[in-house]
Amino acid sequence: MSTSSLQDLKTRRFWVALVAEFLGTLLLVLVACGSCASYTTSYSFRNQTDGTEVIKTKPLPSDFVQISLAFGLSVATIVWSIAHVSGGHINPGVTIGFLVTRKISLIRAILYTAVQSVGAVLGAVILKLVSPPGLNDALGTTSPGNGVSIGQAFTIELFITFVLVYTVFATCDGQRQGFNGSGPLAIGLSISMCHLWAIPYTGSGMNPARAFGSALVSGNLKADIHWLYWAGPLLGGALAGVLYDFLFATNASLDKLKGFFTSDYDDSQYDSRGRKPAADPNESGVRLKDTA
């Protein structure tokens, strides 16, 4: 598959796929980042001076488990809903994994990333509009935790996105045998797992578009920090895609690796042993001699 092909632009299905990626990322930010809201609870006590009852409210911080489940279940549901239309990326980190392994064209990767980012921004705008003041002002904006350096945050973002994209590739391996489970559920669980680990460290971005939408709309977009929520996931996604495709994939082989650098490379042409079947000479007009 050519990584610079413009043929995608000529099909209706491609534009429908862009709409699916836009809508999927919008819903992800709206629902999953909405789970980051801090609720309030009322409590009362007696004034020691005059004995009157005083009613106050206090915020209840959003729970790590709640957020982790919301992100994992949201992604699983959305991927299940749109995977047949666009592949269900909803994340530039996933998209770059497919780009560097030549499973999608460059133009598709660029436009996927663009509509994912716009969808994330609109999702954050809607979330802001439906949230009363003080409930979710940060809109799930990610930032390094106390004492976490930029380098540490970058490394964590790289690894958690690596886990996600590796899981995506493993569940999408068309020649894999004996896997009867739900791919979207496995992907969602990988996200929940990584959120449970990474939220205290980085806020668990894992998705550059989601991090961008929340930060931009909430007014917390800081270039000196935000770059790591792009660089870490993009690098992690690229590494996961390459590692799985050329080492762990069912059809991984040296022949496939060599073929990757040819202009007509197509991953689907390699069988479960990593071999590319020879072309039938009869198809090119050359007839086999009778050897009987």
N, C-alpha and C positions, 0 to 999 in steps of 0.2 A: 504494500500500500504506500503510495507516495505521500510524504508528510507535507507537501506543499500543494496538493491537489485542490483545484477550485471547483471540482465536479460536485462537491457537496451542495454548493450554492444553487444548483440547478434543479434540485428536487424539493417537492413539497414536504416530504417526510423530514428533511433536514430542518426546515423552519418550524415544523411542529415540535421537533426535538428541542429546539431553542426555547419555545414557549414552555415545554415541560420542565426544562432545567430552571427557567425563571420562576415558574410557579412553585416548583419543589423547594427551591432555596428560600423563597418568600415564606412558605408555610413552616419551614424548619426554624427560621428566626422567630417568627410570630409565636409559635407554640413552645419550642424548646427554650428560647431566651425568656419567654414569658414565665417559665418555671423559676426564674431567678428572682422573682418578686419577693420582697420581705413583707410578710403579713403583720397585722397588729392584733393584739388581744387586750381586752379591758380587764381591769382589776380594781377593787375598791378597798378602802381602809378607813378607820375612824380617826378623825382629827383629835389628837390628844388634848388640844386646848378647849374646844367647845363640844366635842363629841359628835360633830356632824360627819356624815359619810362623804368621802371624797372618791370620785371615780376617775381613774386615769387609764391611759393606754400606753402600751410599750410594744416596740417592734419585735417580731419573731424572725430571726434570720433564716433565709432560705437554707434548706438542708442539702448536703452534698448528695445523699442518696436520691432525694427527690429530683435534683437537677440531672444527675447521671442517668436515671431511668427515663426522664423526659427526653433527653437527647437521644438515647439509644432507641427508645420506642418510636420516636418521631422519625428518625432516619430509616428504621426498619419498615415502617408503614409507607413512607414516601417512596423509598426504593422499590418496594413491592408494587406500588401504584404506577410508577413511570418507567421502570427499567425496560419494558418492552418498547417504549417510545424513544427514549434517549440514552439508555444505558444506566440511568439513575445515578449520575455522578454527584450532583448538588454540592460539589466541593472541588475547587481548583487543584487541591492536592491529589485527588483521585484522577482528575483530568490529565494532569501532567504525567502520571504514571502510565496512562494509556498512550500519551503522546510519545514519550521517550522509547516505548516498546513498539512504536509504529502500528498501533491498533486503530488510531484515529488520525485524521489529517491535521496539519498545522492550523488551517483556517477553522476547522471545527473546534480545536482546543482554544484558540483565541476567542471565538465567539461564545463558546460555553462559559469561559471564565468571565467574559463581559456580562452576560445575562445573569449568571450566578451572583455577581457583585451587585448588579442593579436590583435583582430580586431580594437580596439580603437587605439592601438599603430600604426598599419599599416595605419589607416585612417589619423592619425596625420602626419605620414611620407609623405604620398601623398600630404596632404595639404601644408606641408612645401615645397615640391618640386615644387608645382604649384604656390606658392606665391612669388612674387618678394621681395627682401630685404626691410624691413621696413614696409611692408604692414600688416603682421600678424605674427610677430615674436613670440608672446606669444602663438599663436595657441589656444586661448581661455582658457588658464590656469586659474584656479580658485584660489582665495586667499581672506582672510578676508579683508573687507574694512577698511578705516581709522577709528581708534578708536574702532573697533569691536574686542572684546576679543575672545580667543580660545573657551571659554565656551559658549559665545553667538553664535559664528559661528557653533559650534557643535549642539546646540539646534535648530538653524534655519535649518540646514541640516537634522536633525532628522524630523522636522515637515513637511518640503516640500516633503520629500520622503514618509512620512506617508500619505500625501494627495494623492500623485501619486499612491501608492500601494493600498490604500483604494479604489480609483477610479477603478483601474484594477480589484480588487475583485468584486466590485459592478457590473461592466459591464460584468464580466464573470460568474455571478451567473446564472447557467443554469435553475433554477426553478423560477426565478423572472418573474412575470407577468406584462404586461402593459409597457414594455420597448421596444420601436420600433426604437429607435435612433441608431446612429452609435457608437459602443463601442470605436473603435480607435480614432474617433473624440473627444469623451469625455475625453479619456486619453490624447490626444494632448492638449486639452484646459486646463486640469489641470496642465500640464507642463508650458504652456504659462502663466497661472495665477500665478504660483509660481515663475517663472522667473521674472515677473514684480515686485514682492515683494522682492525677495531675491538677485537679482544681486548686488545692492549696499552694501549688508551686507557680502555675501560670494562668489559672482560670480555665485551663484546658481549651485552647482555641481549636486546634485540630483542623480548622477550616478557615482559610484566609478570607473568603467572602463573608462568612458569618461574623468573624472578628471585625472586618471592615464596616459592615452595616451597623452593628451595635455602636462601635466607637464613633463613627461619623455622625449619626443621628443624635447620640447622647451628648455630643460635644467633647468627647474624651479622646479624640484622635490625636495622638502625639507621635510624630515621626521618629523620634529617638527611641521609642519603644515598639511602635506598631510594626516596623519592618520585620521584626523577628517572627511575627505571626503570619508573615508571608514566606520569608526565607526558610524557616524551620520546616513547616509543612510541605512546601514545594520540594525541598531537598529530600525529605523523608519519603514523600510519595514517589519521587523519581527512583530513589535507591530501592524501594520495595518492589516497584514494577520490574526493574532490571534484574534484581536478584531472583525473584520468583520465576520470571519468564525464561531465564537462561540457565537456571540451576535446579529449581524445584518443580517446574511445570512438567506435566506428563510427557510432553513432546520435546522437552529440553534436550539438546544434543550439540555436539561440536558443529555438525552440518548446519543446524539451525542458526547457530551463532555466526558462522561464516556467511550464510545466506542473508543475514540481517543487513549486511553492508552492500547488498546488491540492490539495483534499482527496482526490481520486480518482487521484492520480498513480501510474502504474505504468510503470516503465522499459521493460518488455517490450512495451508498446504502440507504441513508436516504432520505425519501420523503419530501414533502413540509411542513409537520407537524413535521419534525425532528424525525420521527419514522423509524425504520429499520424493513421492513416486515419480518415476520417469514418465515423460510424455509419451503417449501412444503414437508411434511413427505414422500409423495409418491416418491420424487426424491431420497431419501436415501433407498428406498426399503421397507419402513414401510407403510402398508396399513391402512387406516382409517376404523374403525368398522362402520358397517351399523347401524345408530341410528334411522332409520325410524320405 
